[in-house]
Amino acid sequence: MKLYCIPASCSLSPHIVLNELGLDVARIKVDHKKHLTESGDDYLKINRLGYVPALELDDGTLLREGPAIVQYLGDLKPELGLVPGHGTLDRYQLQEWLNFLSTEIHKGYIPLLYSTLAGRYVDSAKPKLEKRFAWIDEQLTSKPYLMGDHFTVADAYLFALTGWGQAAWLTSYYKVDIHFDDLHNLRAWYDRVKVRPAVQKALREEGLV
């Protein structure tokens, strides 16, 4: 398999999951401005949508969306529990988290990442994103991970997204103008996830530490 990725982007999520699974997959960096891979290939010929992550399977099939990719990967080794079993309520709750992170957090960042183009839209987008992170902080009041006692692919996704904002306790990769200093449960969760060997390995491999 091949994982097309950009350091510190949302593709950090499947990168972490691959490390959790102990899978040796080729990681191919993409220049998001030129749409070229590190070997000079036209990325738009690989993924016409142009963004990462994308996972190319051994048979050439391409998965393009992060939430689908991490669920596919987790199902390769179900005994590790990174995704709950098919047909269980836990599985649907995981999908609820992945959808929330994708639509409310990931996409919620977009106006702040492109604030010059977004203009006054940032004035309404930023408070909404702050409320969403505050809600996540509340959910972490009595549990170590998003789904409870066990780390899942949803935690890998949130870890990648949290690193785009700012706080004294995290290394910000995009320095988006949103601050998490008062979110103490989020901080405890972030510290807990960051020390996982798979996460540390991914950060080293992406040149982020």
Secondary structure, DSSP 8 states (H G I E B T S, - for coil): -EEEE-TTSTTHHHHHHHHHHT---EEEEEETTTTEETTS-BHHHH-TT--S-EEE-TTS-EE--HHHHHHHHHHHSGGG-SS--TTSHHHHHHHHHHHHIIIIIIHHHHHHHTHHHHTTHHHHHHHHHHHHHHHHHHHTSS-SBTTBSS--HHHHHHHHHHTTSB-TTS--SS--S-B-TT-HHHHHHHHHHHTSHHHHHHHHHTT--
